[in-house]
């Protein structure tokens, strides 16, 4: 990676994002004076005199460029400005919110690492991987649903832990679990996916024959697979900081993500700019640290083009696994398509599952099975399209490691809801705007993964030998680089498919995406949160469907890649002479 390219990309992206945030009131087409007046006092009449007073107070008449320049000038002096709503200095508010979010991130990341270790341990013990369906299902658990269930069970019913606020370490437990479980499922699956090829290498067999202990072999194997995945751990940490808006809202945690969302809704521009800037700087620092750790793990082999990469070894799964999952989803969706998803029956509100309503009814008495079936096409189809587009962007940027790493650090630090608000301000709220917003954030983790793999493949001793014998660049690209990169990144993209569906849902909940009464799975989750204690089936149905979708995507990919591997190996097996 060229540091100057990565640094320049980071700087340009940072300036572009901060400028876009500074233009939010004017991009939205709404009068910022009216929004600020209502945020300050909901009872005050928005008369022309009152609005003119707000404009003079905030300097809105000078225009966006003047305000942005004034804010940038204060930033050089360490001043983030004054909140338009509360009138207090922004810097203490941003610092306090960032401290809370960093503390929560530390505990949540510990939960994620412990869960990832539990998922990786069986692979190290058995020496072979699995399709990863369970890990994919954990990664697909909706954070806000997990937060709501944890709050009800551990906080309300059992009374073990506090349900809201931020007074002490006990307040971190439930939010950290809600954030850490999906992140741990994702990270654990990525590591477990890369381990089988390493455990098949010759040095592992030699070490075992020499009596080297299992713990030392496991540590060496982990050190070998971690370099391309180190950026994913860094991105997970940043995502747990700024992307925890829903969990912070459920538990009333005064974190930086919640502060940024509140500032965006009230168009409190200085507070929004300060919060976003803090998240971007956190993303930059984390990205640089991850790059340093990765280079340390690789050592001089990266510089000297002396890496020896493990051969690709797809894990083959039994065809019954994806077939069963596909059958369950197909029957459920097909059954739901035969029913009316919009029929309201107030006399059957929150009815439990029965033959008339196999998955129960929601708060308006609508059939949950019908809404689940009719929402499958929009939910899965849109999420799959975004996932595919993100994969293509990631593979393209992967061959520009400096650009990919720099842009990914900035994009990954932005909370999806903030990007959704910015996009909606330009193109308007709706499914198209929400899809564009999620697409803009779907590629960073994938591109960082692709860039790391491309860099290591290019620095491998095998590729150096291919160049020495006269292999053309096109041959090297199509026969060696792309096959080594596309497979792991595609499996990574499949793991993020349910998360993309949930990101689309969260934007719909904020009025930026699909609107009620659309039978979209994410909206089903959001609508059911208010009565999840009385009617858990309304929330469990779309949550289980997302988990099954994740398991199907991962196990189906494992079965397909396993079949390709067997077919390629078959001719070679026929030519092996049999000793008699």
C-alpha positions as CSV (number, residue, x, y, z in Angstrom):
1,X,0.0,0.0,0.0
2,X,1.3,3.5,-0.8
3,X,0.8,5.6,2.3
4,X,0.5,8.9,0.4
5,X,-2.4,7.5,-1.7
6,X,-4.2,6.2,1.4
7,X,-3.6,9.4,3.3
8,X,-4.7,11.6,0.4
9,X,-7.9,9.5,0.0
10,X,-8.7,9.7,3.7
11,X,-8.2,13.5,3.7
12,X,-10.4,14.0,0.6
13,X,-13.2,11.7,1.9
14,X,-13.0,13.5,5.3
15,X,-13.4,16.9,3.8
16,X,-16.2,15.7,1.5
17,X,-18.3,14.1,4.3
18,X,-17.9,17.1,6.7
19,X,-18.9,19.5,3.9
20,X,-22.0,17.3,3.0
21,X,-23.0,17.3,6.7
22,X,-22.6,21.1,6.8
23,X,-24.9,21.5,3.9
24,X,-27.6,19.2,5.4
25,X,-30.2,22.0,6.2
26,X,-30.0,23.4,2.7
27,X,-29.9,20.0,1.0
28,X,-33.1,18.9,2.8
29,X,-35.1,21.9,1.4
30,X,-36.5,22.5,4.9
31,X,-36.2,25.8,6.7
32,X,-33.5,25.2,9.4
33,X,-34.9,28.1,11.4
34,X,-38.3,26.3,11.7
35,X,-36.7,23.0,12.8
36,X,-34.4,24.7,15.4
37,X,-37.3,26.7,16.7
38,X,-39.4,23.6,17.2
39,X,-36.5,21.8,18.8
40,X,-36.0,24.7,21.2
41,X,-39.6,25.1,22.2
42,X,-42.4,23.0,20.7
43,X,-45.1,25.4,22.2
44,X,-43.8,28.6,20.5
45,X,-45.7,29.8,17.4
46,X,-43.5,29.8,14.3
47,X,-44.2,33.4,13.4
48,X,-42.2,35.2,10.8
49,X,-40.7,37.4,13.6
50,X,-39.6,34.4,15.6
51,X,-38.1,32.7,12.6
52,X,-36.2,35.9,11.6
53,X,-34.8,36.1,15.1
54,X,-33.6,32.5,14.9
55,X,-32.0,33.2,11.5
56,X,-30.1,36.2,12.9
57,X,-29.0,34.3,15.9
58,X,-27.6,31.4,13.9
59,X,-26.3,33.5,11.0
60,X,-28.3,31.5,8.5
61,X,-28.7,34.5,6.2
62,X,-25.0,34.4,5.4
63,X,-25.4,31.1,3.6
64,X,-24.0,27.5,4.0
65,X,-20.5,28.3,2.7
66,X,-20.0,31.1,5.2
67,X,-21.2,29.0,8.1
68,X,-19.0,26.1,7.0
69,X,-16.0,28.3,6.7
70,X,-16.7,29.9,10.2
71,X,-17.0,26.4,11.7
72,X,-13.8,25.2,10.0
73,X,-12.0,28.3,11.3
74,X,-13.1,27.6,14.9
75,X,-12.1,23.9,14.4
76,X,-8.5,25.1,13.9
77,X,-8.6,26.7,17.3
78,X,-10.1,23.6,18.9
79,X,-13.7,25.1,19.0
80,X,-16.5,22.9,17.7
81,X,-19.0,25.8,18.0
82,X,-22.2,26.2,20.0
83,X,-25.3,24.0,19.8
84,X,-28.1,25.6,17.9
85,X,-30.7,24.0,20.2
86,X,-29.3,24.1,23.7
87,X,-26.8,27.0,23.3
88,X,-24.0,25.0,25.1
89,X,-20.5,24.3,23.8
90,X,-20.4,21.3,21.5
91,X,-17.0,20.0,22.4
92,X,-17.9,18.8,26.0
93,X,-21.1,17.1,24.7
94,X,-19.1,15.3,21.9
95,X,-16.4,14.3,24.3
96,X,-18.8,13.0,26.9
97,X,-20.8,11.0,24.2
98,X,-17.6,9.6,22.7
99,X,-16.3,8.4,26.1
100,X,-19.6,6.6,26.8
101,X,-19.6,5.0,23.3
102,X,-15.9,4.0,23.6
103,X,-16.5,2.3,27.0
104,X,-19.6,0.4,25.5
105,X,-17.5,-0.5,22.5
106,X,-14.7,-2.0,24.6
107,X,-17.1,-4.3,26.5
108,X,-19.1,-5.2,23.3
109,X,-15.9,-6.0,21.5
110,X,-14.8,-8.2,24.3
111,X,-18.1,-10.1,24.1
112,X,-17.6,-10.4,20.3
113,X,-14.1,-11.7,20.6
114,X,-15.1,-14.3,23.2
115,X,-18.0,-15.5,21.0
116,X,-15.7,-15.6,18.0
117,X,-13.2,-17.7,19.9
118,X,-16.0,-20.1,20.9
119,X,-17.0,-20.5,17.2
120,X,-13.3,-20.9,16.1
121,X,-12.4,-23.4,18.8
122,X,-14.1,-26.4,17.2
123,X,-12.3,-25.8,13.9
124,X,-9.0,-25.8,15.7
125,X,-9.8,-29.0,17.7
126,X,-11.2,-31.0,14.8
127,X,-8.9,-29.6,12.1
128,X,-11.7,-29.0,9.7
129,X,-14.4,-26.4,9.2
130,X,-18.1,-26.4,8.8
131,X,-20.6,-24.6,6.6
132,X,-20.9,-21.9,9.3
133,X,-24.7,-21.8,9.4
134,X,-24.9,-21.2,13.2
135,X,-22.4,-18.3,13.0
136,X,-24.3,-16.8,10.2
137,X,-27.5,-17.0,12.2
138,X,-25.9,-15.2,15.1
139,X,-24.6,-12.5,12.7
140,X,-28.2,-12.1,11.5
141,X,-29.7,-11.4,14.9
142,X,-31.2,-7.9,14.9
143,X,-29.4,-5.8,17.5
144,X,-32.4,-3.8,18.5
145,X,-34.5,-6.9,18.9
146,X,-31.9,-8.6,21.0
147,X,-31.6,-5.5,23.0
148,X,-35.4,-5.4,23.6
149,X,-35.5,-9.0,24.6
150,X,-32.5,-8.7,26.9
151,X,-34.1,-5.6,28.5
152,X,-37.4,-7.4,29.1
153,X,-36.0,-10.7,30.4
154,X,-32.9,-9.7,32.4
155,X,-34.1,-6.2,33.3
156,X,-37.8,-6.3,33.8
157,X,-38.8,-9.9,34.5
158,X,-35.8,-11.0,36.5
159,X,-34.6,-7.7,37.7
160,X,-30.9,-8.7,37.4
161,X,-29.6,-5.6,35.6
162,X,-30.7,-2.0,35.1
163,X,-32.8,-1.3,32.0
164,X,-31.7,2.2,31.1
165,X,-29.2,5.0,31.9
166,X,-25.4,5.1,32.4
167,X,-24.5,5.1,36.0
168,X,-22.0,2.2,36.4
169,X,-20.5,-0.9,34.9
170,X,-23.7,-2.8,35.4
171,X,-25.4,-0.6,32.8
172,X,-22.9,-1.9,30.1
173,X,-23.8,-5.5,30.3
174,X,-27.1,-5.7,28.4
175,X,-26.1,-3.2,25.6
176,X,-22.8,-4.9,25.2
177,X,-24.4,-8.3,24.7
178,X,-26.9,-6.9,22.2
179,X,-24.0,-5.4,20.2
180,X,-21.4,-8.1,20.7
181,X,-23.4,-11.2,19.7
182,X,-24.0,-10.3,16.0
183,X,-20.4,-8.9,15.7
184,X,-19.0,-12.0,17.3
185,X,-20.9,-14.3,14.9
186,X,-19.6,-12.3,11.9
187,X,-15.9,-12.2,13.1
188,X,-16.0,-15.9,14.2
189,X,-17.3,-17.0,10.9
190,X,-14.6,-15.0,9.0
191,X,-11.8,-16.6,11.0
192,X,-13.3,-20.1,10.9
193,X,-13.7,-19.8,7.1
194,X,-10.0,-19.2,6.6
195,X,-8.6,-21.7,9.1
196,X,-9.2,-25.1,7.3
197,X,-6.8,-24.2,4.4
198,X,-4.1,-23.4,6.9
199,X,-4.6,-26.5,9.0
200,X,-4.1,-28.5,5.8
201,X,-0.7,-27.2,5.1
202,X,2.5,-29.3,5.3
203,X,4.0,-27.5,8.3
204,X,1.1,-28.4,10.5
205,X,1.6,-32.1,9.9
206,X,5.4,-31.7,10.5
207,X,4.8,-29.8,13.7
208,X,2.4,-32.5,15.0
209,X,4.9,-35.2,14.0
210,X,7.6,-33.4,16.0
211,X,5.5,-33.4,19.1
212,X,4.6,-29.7,19.1
213,X,1.6,-29.0,21.4
214,X,-1.9,-28.3,20.0
215,X,-1.9,-24.8,21.7
216,X,1.2,-23.7,19.9
217,X,0.0,-25.0,16.5
218,X,-3.3,-23.2,17.0
219,X,-1.6,-20.0,17.9
220,X,0.6,-20.3,14.8
221,X,-2.4,-21.1,12.6
222,X,-4.3,-18.0,13.9
223,X,-1.3,-15.8,13.3
224,X,-1.3,-17.0,9.7
225,X,-5.0,-16.3,9.0
226,X,-5.4,-13.1,10.9
227,X,-3.5,-10.5,8.7
228,X,-6.2,-10.1,6.0
229,X,-8.9,-10.1,8.8
230,X,-7.3,-7.5,11.1
231,X,-9.0,-4.6,9.3
232,X,-12.4,-6.4,9.9
233,X,-11.8,-6.3,13.7
234,X,-11.0,-2.6,13.5
235,X,-14.1,-1.9,11.4
236,X,-16.2,-3.9,13.8
237,X,-14.9,-1.8,16.7
238,X,-15.8,1.4,14.9
239,X,-19.2,0.1,13.9
240,X,-19.9,-0.8,17.5
241,X,-19.1,2.8,18.4
242,X,-21.1,4.8,15.9
243,X,-23.5,2.2,14.6
244,X,-25.0,1.5,18.0
245,X,-27.8,4.0,17.6
246,X,-30.7,1.6,18.0
247,X,-29.2,-0.1,21.1
248,X,-28.3,3.2,22.7
249,X,-31.9,4.3,22.1
250,X,-33.4,1.2,23.6
251,X,-31.3,1.5,26.8
252,X,-31.2,5.3,26.9
253,X,-27.4,5.3,26.7
254,X,-26.0,8.8,26.1
255,X,-23.5,7.8,23.4
256,X,-22.1,9.6,20.4
257,X,-24.4,7.8,17.8
258,X,-27.5,8.7,19.7
259,X,-26.3,12.3,20.0
260,X,-25.6,12.5,16.2
261,X,-29.1,11.1,15.4
262,X,-30.8,13.6,17.7
263,X,-28.7,16.5,16.2
264,X,-29.6,15.4,12.6
265,X,-33.3,15.2,13.4
266,X,-33.3,18.7,15.0
267,X,-30.8,20.1,12.4
268,X,-28.5,21.1,15.2
269,X,-25.7,21.6,12.7
270,X,-22.7,22.2,15.1
271,X,-23.5,19.2,17.2
272,X,-24.0,17.0,14.2
273,X,-20.7,18.2,12.6
274,X,-18.8,17.6,15.9
275,X,-20.3,14.2,16.4
276,X,-19.6,13.0,12.8
277,X,-16.1,14.5,12.9
278,X,-15.3,12.5,16.1
279,X,-16.6,9.3,14.5
280,X,-14.5,9.9,11.4
281,X,-11.4,10.6,13.4
282,X,-12.0,7.4,15.3
283,X,-12.3,5.5,12.1
284,X,-9.1,7.0,10.8
285,X,-7.1,6.2,13.9
286,X,-8.5,2.6,14.1
287,X,-7.7,2.0,10.4
288,X,-4.1,3.2,10.8
289,X,-3.7,1.0,13.9
290,X,-5.2,-2.0,12.1
291,X,-2.8,-1.5,9.2
292,X,0.2,-1.3,11.5
293,X,-0.9,-4.5,13.3
294,X,-1.4,-6.3,10.0
295,X,2.1,-5.3,8.7
296,X,3.6,-6.4,12.0
297,X,1.9,-9.9,11.7
298,X,3.1,-10.3,8.1
299,X,6.7,-9.1,8.8
300,X,9.2,-8.5,6.0
301,X,7.6,-11.1,3.7
302,X,5.1,-8.5,2.5
303,X,7.9,-6.1,1.5
304,X,10.1,-8.8,0.0
305,X,7.3,-10.5,-1.9
306,X,8.0,-13.7,-0.1
307,X,4.6,-14.6,1.2
308,X,3.4,-18.2,0.9
309,X,-0.4,-18.2,0.8
310,X,-2.5,-21.1,1.9
311,X,-4.4,-22.9,-1.0
312,X,-8.1,-22.3,-1.2
313,X,-10.0,-25.1,0.5
314,X,-13.8,-24.6,0.4
315,X,-15.7,-26.4,3.1
316,X,-18.2,-28.8,1.7
317,X,-21.5,-29.2,3.4
318,X,-24.1,-31.9,3.1
319,X,-26.8,-31.0,0.5
320,X,-29.5,-31.7,3.1
321,X,-28.6,-28.6,5.0
322,X,-29.3,-25.9,2.3
323,X,-32.1,-28.1,0.9
324,X,-33.9,-28.2,4.2
325,X,-33.5,-24.5,4.9
326,X,-34.7,-23.6,1.3
327,X,-37.7,-25.8,1.7
328,X,-38.7,-24.2,5.1
329,X,-38.4,-20.7,3.7
330,X,-40.1,-21.6,0.4
331,X,-43.1,-23.2,2.1
332,X,-43.4,-20.4,4.6
333,X,-43.2,-17.7,2.0
334,X,-45.5,-19.5,-0.4
335,X,-48.1,-20.1,2.3
336,X,-48.0,-16.4,3.2
337,X,-48.5,-15.4,-0.4
338,X,-51.9,-17.0,-0.4
339,X,-53.1,-14.7,2.3
340,X,-54.0,-11.0,2.5
341,X,-51.2,-9.0,4.2
342,X,-53.3,-5.8,4.5
343,X,-56.5,-7.1,6.0
344,X,-57.1,-5.4,9.4
345,X,-59.1,-7.2,12.1
346,X,-59.0,-5.3,15.3
347,X,-60.9,-8.0,17.2
348,X,-57.9,-10.3,16.6
349,X,-55.2,-8.0,17.7
350,X,-52.0,-9.7,18.9
351,X,-53.7,-13.1,18.6
352,X,-51.4,-16.1,19.4
353,X,-50.5,-18.6,16.6
354,X,-53.4,-20.8,15.6
355,X,-54.7,-22.6,12.5
356,X,-56.4,-19.4,11.3
357,X,-53.2,-17.4,11.9
358,X,-50.2,-19.9,12.0
359,X,-47.8,-17.1,13.0
360,X,-50.3,-15.0,15.0
361,X,-51.3,-11.4,14.3
362,X,-49.8,-8.0,14.8
363,X,-51.0,-4.9,16.6
364,X,-53.7,-4.2,14.0
365,X,-54.8,-7.8,13.7
366,X,-53.0,-8.4,10.4
367,X,-51.8,-11.9,9.6
368,X,-48.1,-12.1,10.3
369,X,-47.6,-15.1,8.0
370,X,-49.2,-13.1,5.1
371,X,-47.0,-10.1,5.8
372,X,-43.9,-12.3,6.0
373,X,-44.6,-13.9,2.7
374,X,-45.5,-10.8,0.8
375,X,-42.5,-8.9,2.2
376,X,-40.0,-11.6,1.1
377,X,-39.5,-10.3,-2.4
378,X,-38.9,-6.6,-1.5
379,X,-36.7,-7.5,1.6
380,X,-34.6,-10.3,0.1
381,X,-34.5,-8.9,-3.4
382,X,-33.4,-5.4,-2.4
383,X,-30.9,-6.7,0.1
384,X,-29.4,-9.2,-2.4
385,X,-29.1,-6.4,-5.0
386,X,-27.3,-4.1,-2.6
387,X,-25.1,-7.0,-1.4
388,X,-24.1,-7.9,-5.0
389,X,-23.4,-4.2,-5.9
390,X,-21.3,-3.9,-2.7
391,X,-19.4,-7.0,-3.6
392,X,-18.6,-5.7,-7.1
393,X,-17.5,-2.3,-5.7
394,X,-15.3,-4.1,-3.2
395,X,-13.6,-6.3,-5.8
396,X,-13.0,-3.3,-8.0
397,X,-11.5,-1.2,-5.2
398,X,-9.6,-4.1,-3.9
399,X,-7.0,-3.6,-6.7
400,X,-6.5,-0.1,-5.4
401,X,-5.5,-0.9,-1.8
402,X,-4.5,2.7,-1.0
403,X,-7.8,4.1,-2.2
404,X,-9.8,1.2,-0.7
405,X,-8.4,1.4,2.8
406,X,-8.6,5.2,3.0
407,X,-12.2,5.5,1.7
408,X,-13.3,2.5,3.8
409,X,-12.0,4.0,7.0
410,X,-14.2,7.1,6.5
411,X,-17.3,5.3,5.1
412,X,-17.3,2.6,7.8
413,X,-17.2,5.3,10.6
414,X,-20.5,6.8,9.4
415,X,-23.7,5.6,11.1
416,X,-26.2,4.3,8.5
417,X,-28.9,6.5,9.8
418,X,-26.9,9.6,9.3
419,X,-26.1,8.6,5.7
420,X,-29.8,7.8,5.3
421,X,-30.7,11.3,6.4
422,X,-28.2,12.9,4.1
423,X,-29.3,10.8,1.1
424,X,-33.0,11.5,1.9
425,X,-32.3,15.2,1.9
426,X,-31.1,15.0,-1.7
427,X,-33.3,12.4,-3.3
428,X,-36.2,12.3,-0.8
429,X,-37.4,9.5,1.5
430,X,-38.4,6.2,0.0
431,X,-37.2,2.8,-0.9
432,X,-34.8,4.1,-3.5
433,X,-33.1,6.6,-1.2
434,X,-32.8,4.0,1.6
435,X,-31.3,1.5,-1.0
436,X,-28.8,4.1,-2.1
437,X,-27.8,5.0,1.5
438,X,-27.2,1.3,2.4
439,X,-25.3,0.7,-0.8
440,X,-23.0,3.6,0.0
441,X,-22.1,1.8,3.2
442,X,-22.2,-1.8,2.1
443,X,-18.7,-2.0,0.5
444,X,-16.1,-0.7,3.2
445,X,-15.7,-4.0,5.1
446,X,-15.7,-6.0,1.9
447,X,-13.2,-3.7,0.1
448,X,-10.9,-3.7,3.1
449,X,-11.0,-7.5,3.0
450,X,-10.4,-7.6,-0.8
451,X,-7.6,-5.1,-0.6
452,X,-5.8,-7.0,2.1
453,X,-6.1,-10.3,0.1
454,X,-5.0,-8.6,-3.2
455,X,-1.9,-7.1,-1.4
456,X,-0.9,-10.5,0.0
457,X,-1.5,-12.3,-3.2
458,X,0.7,-9.8,-5.1
459,X,3.4,-10.2,-2.5
460,X,3.4,-14.0,-2.7
461,X,6.5,-15.9,-3.8
462,X,4.3,-18.1,-6.1
463,X,3.2,-15.0,-8.1
464,X,6.8,-13.8,-8.4
465,X,7.7,-17.2,-9.9
466,X,4.8,-16.9,-12.4
467,X,6.1,-13.5,-13.5
468,X,9.6,-14.9,-13.9
469,X,8.4,-17.7,-16.3
470,X,6.7,-15.1,-18.5
471,X,3.0,-15.4,-17.4
472,X,1.0,-12.5,-18.7
473,X,-0.7,-10.0,-16.4
474,X,-4.1,-11.2,-17.6
475,X,-3.3,-14.8,-16.9
476,X,-2.1,-13.9,-13.4
477,X,-5.2,-11.8,-12.8
478,X,-7.8,-14.3,-14.0
479,X,-6.1,-17.6,-12.9
480,X,-4.5,-16.6,-9.6
481,X,-5.4,-13.2,-8.1
482,X,-9.2,-13.2,-8.7
483,X,-9.8,-16.8,-7.6
484,X,-7.8,-16.1,-4.4
485,X,-9.8,-13.0,-3.6
486,X,-13.3,-13.4,-5.0
487,X,-14.2,-16.6,-3.0
488,X,-13.5,-15.3,0.6
489,X,-14.9,-11.9,-0.1
490,X,-18.1,-13.4,-1.6
491,X,-18.6,-15.6,1.4
492,X,-18.0,-12.5,3.6
493,X,-20.7,-10.6,1.5
494,X,-23.2,-13.4,2.1
495,X,-22.7,-13.1,5.8
496,X,-23.7,-9.4,5.6
497,X,-26.8,-10.0,3.6
498,X,-29.2,-10.1,6.6
499,X,-27.4,-7.1,8.1
500,X,-28.1,-5.2,4.9
501,X,-31.8,-6.1,5.2
502,X,-31.8,-4.8,8.7
503,X,-30.1,-1.6,7.7
504,X,-32.8,-1.0,5.1
505,X,-35.4,-1.7,7.9
506,X,-33.9,0.8,10.3
507,X,-34.1,3.5,7.7
508,X,-37.7,2.6,7.1
509,X,-38.4,2.9,10.8
510,X,-37.0,6.5,10.7
511,X,-39.3,7.4,7.8
512,X,-36.5,7.3,5.3
513,X,-37.2,3.9,3.6
514,X,-40.2,1.6,3.0
515,X,-43.3,3.1,4.6
516,X,-46.2,1.4,6.4
517,X,-48.3,-0.5,5.6
518,X,-45.7,-2.2,3.4
519,X,-45.1,-5.8,4.5
520,X,-41.3,-5.4,4.7
521,X,-39.5,-7.7,7.1
522,X,-37.6,-4.9,8.8
523,X,-40.8,-2.9,9.3
524,X,-42.4,-6.0,10.9
525,X,-39.5,-6.0,13.4
526,X,-39.8,-2.3,14.1
527,X,-43.6,-2.3,14.4
528,X,-43.5,-5.3,16.8
529,X,-41.0,-3.8,19.3
530,X,-43.8,-1.9,21.1
531,X,-45.6,-5.1,22.0
532,X,-42.8,-7.7,21.9
533,X,-43.5,-8.6,25.6
534,X,-47.2,-9.4,24.8
535,X,-46.8,-10.9,21.3
536,X,-43.2,-12.1,20.8
537,X,-44.3,-14.1,17.7
538,X,-44.7,-10.9,15.6
539,X,-41.0,-10.1,16.1
540,X,-39.7,-13.7,16.1
541,X,-41.2,-14.5,12.7
542,X,-39.1,-12.0,10.6
543,X,-36.1,-12.4,12.9
544,X,-36.1,-16.2,12.4
545,X,-36.6,-15.7,8.7
546,X,-33.5,-13.5,8.5
547,X,-31.5,-16.0,10.5
548,X,-32.6,-18.9,8.2
549,X,-31.8,-16.7,5.2
550,X,-28.3,-16.2,6.5
551,X,-27.8,-19.9,7.1
552,X,-29.1,-20.7,3.7
553,X,-26.8,-18.3,2.0
554,X,-23.7,-19.5,3.8
555,X,-24.5,-23.3,3.6
556,X,-25.6,-23.0,-0.1
557,X,-22.3,-21.2,-1.0
558,X,-20.3,-23.9,0.9
559,X,-22.2,-26.7,-0.9
560,X,-21.7,-25.1,-4.3
561,X,-17.9,-24.4,-3.8
562,X,-17.5,-27.9,-2.4
563,X,-19.0,-29.5,-5.5
564,X,-16.8,-27.4,-7.8
565,X,-13.7,-28.5,-5.8
566,X,-14.7,-32.2,-6.1
567,X,-15.3,-31.9,-9.9
568,X,-11.9,-30.3,-10.4
569,X,-10.2,-33.0,-8.4
570,X,-11.9,-35.9,-10.1
571,X,-9.7,-36.2,-13.3
572,X,-6.6,-36.1,-11.3
573,X,-7.8,-38.9,-9.0
574,X,-8.4,-41.1,-12.0
575,X,-4.8,-40.8,-13.2
576,X,-3.3,-42.0,-9.9
577,X,-1.8,-45.5,-10.3
578,X,-2.9,-48.1,-7.9
579,X,-0.2,-50.0,-6.1
580,X,-0.6,-53.8,-5.9
